[in-house]
């Protein structure tokens, strides 16, 4: 396993740029994180104003500078506004990370998240040397389950009380993608 680099890695796909989330993205994240359609299956601290997103961005920046996690903003090619985010907050084990992601509802069903997941998976396996990426999905979140399956993840198990939020345990479906060495 390699530690995260000192310089934030920008990733590109044919339609997207995965970039560092900056304070200028506060309105984009506020829109994303206050949309009940997006947060229905994603636990978020309630946000009341755009400025309340600043500590969230500060946390993302600190996790990266401390080499504990990374959160990319998802931007359409040639744009700077964000349509979502993707990344991980911590290492689950020294070679496994838990993936989290969210996308503005207007961009659902267009393959953007699958594209972003593949870019992050390839970065995690090839550059960071990780062996496994996991994603925990609350039961009922069929859209995220479809995206993960499309991105090569498989359902591993239902983890009883696998997520704790506000001192309450929630069952989650665990999806996994393991590193596979290239064929020689």
VOLOTI-841529 format. One record per residue (C-alpha): x, y, z; residue in one letter. Coordinates in steps of 0.001 Angstrom, whole numbers, padded with zeros to 6 digits, always signed. Each point is the difference from the previous one (the first is absolute). Last residue first. Layout:
<recs>
XYZA
...
</recs>
This chain:
<recs>
+000347-011603-018763X
-003521+000461+001329X
-000290+003040+002224X
-000151-000634+003749X
-003511+000146+001409X
-000679+002378+002868X
-003234-000768+001808X
-003273+001876-000401X
-002425-000318+002881X
-003610+000901+000776X
-001270-000092+003568X
-003747+000311+000507X
-000574+002024+003129X
-001929-000408+003258X
-000228+003170+002052X
+001100+000495+003614X
-001060+003089+001940X
+002384+002157+002038X
-000566+002989-002284X
+001126-002074-002970X
+001592-003448+000258X
+000369-002100-003123X
+000495-003770-000087X
-002942-000559+002331X
-000484-003409-001628X
+002298-000332-002999X
-001916-001465-002942X
+002623-001797-002009X
+002448-000043-002916X
-001931+001615-002830X
+002315+000303-002985X
+001757+003065-001389X
+000867+000257-003703X
-001080+003585-000714X
-003418-001155-001295X
-000519-001741+003342X
+000913+003200+001830X
-002354+002090-002129X
-002836-002502+000466X
+000490-000028+003804X
+000047+003797+000030X
-003338+000098-001849X
-001489-002737+002202X
+000367+002002+003197X
-002627-002072+001814X
+002408-001474+002517X
+002692+002536+000965X
+003125-000411-002093X
+003501-000706+001296X
+002739+000222-002618X
+003228-001980+000118X
+003257+000353-001892X
+002592-002743+000219X
+003680-000611-000726X
+001394+003523+000200X
+003274+000823-001713X
-000516+003763+000214X
+000872+000657-003644X
-001361-003009-001906X
-002788-001238+002295X
-001227+003286+001465X
+000409+001886-003278X
-001833-002710-001955X
-002831-000031+002537X
-000234+003806-000087X
-000260+000108-003802X
-002521-002874-000021X
-002136+001720+002644X
-000057+003240-002010X
-001173-001761-003176X
-002682-001942+001898X
-001056+003294+001574X
-000340+001740-003347X
-001966-002787-001696X
-002967+002209-000965X
-002594-001416+002408X
+000371+002745+002604X
+001289+003400-001113X
-003024+002099+001074X
+000161-001709+003398X
+003352+001538+000949X
+002385-002870+000693X
+001240-001618+003187X
+002917-002300+000806X
+001638-001952+002789X
+002633-002731-000356X
+001284-001897+003036X
+003746-000662-000352X
+002011-003220+000250X
+003767-000692+000008X
+001063+001250+003451X
-003434-000759+001412X
-003144+002151-000126X
+002108+002895-001260X
-001711+003323+000538X
-002344+002591-001439X
-000390-001482-003471X
-000735+001437-003411X
-002776+001354-002203X
-001769+003320-000471X
-002818+001455-002051X
-001021+002379-002771X
+002709+002512+000824X
+000539+003345-001706X
+003339+000449-001793X
-000982-001004-003524X
+002162-001081-002999X
-000937-003682+000467X
-002820-000396+002509X
+001097+000314+003584X
+000098-002636+002744X
+001601+001230+003225X
+002524-002425+001376X
+000136-001081+003629X
+003199-001484+001380X
+000860-001777+003216X
+002481-000399+002847X
+003078+001661-001491X
-000123+002767+002676X
-000119+002566-002835X
-002846-002009-001583X
-002073-000350+003176X
+000614+003697+000709X
-001267+001082-003436X
-003161-002123+000299X
-000576+001406+003525X
+000419+003579-001244X
-002551-000752-002732X
-002482-001175+002631X
+000835+003023+002179X
-000856+002304-002959X
-003365-001644-000713X
-001768+002069+002679X
+000750+003112-002098X
-002637-001086-002535X
-002752+000098+002622X
-002068-002334+002173X
+001856-003289-000301X
-001249-003113+001796X
+002878-002404+000749X
-000170-002575-002748X
-000889-003692-000031X
-000328-001257-003565X
-002967-002116-001065X
-002535+002826-000423X
+002876+002442-000428X
-000200+000335-003792X
-003784+000217-000305X
-000088+002202+003113X
+002169+002597-001776X
+001824+001874+002781X
+003363-001697-000577X
+000142+000606-003757X
-001084+003659+000076X
+002339+000720+002933X
+002785-001797-001829X
-000366+002199-003077X
-000367+003191+002079X
+003170-000832+001990X
+002101-000735-003110X
+002017+003244+000362X
+001313-001475+003258X
+001889-002568-002069X
-000611-003677-000762X
+003009-001469-001768X
-000825-001301-003454X
-001450-003015-001774X
-000388+001128-003596X
-002726-001550-002076X
-001140-000907-003509X
+002783-002173-001500X
+001443-000648+003454X
+002415+002138+001963X
+001609-000237+003427X
+001594+002863+001928X
+002372-001177+002728X
+000390+002393+002967X
+003698+000610+000590X
+001594-001611+003066X
-000879-003494-001206X
-002260-002437+001853X
+001907-002751+001684X
+000957-003052-001955X
-001209-003483+000834X
</recs>
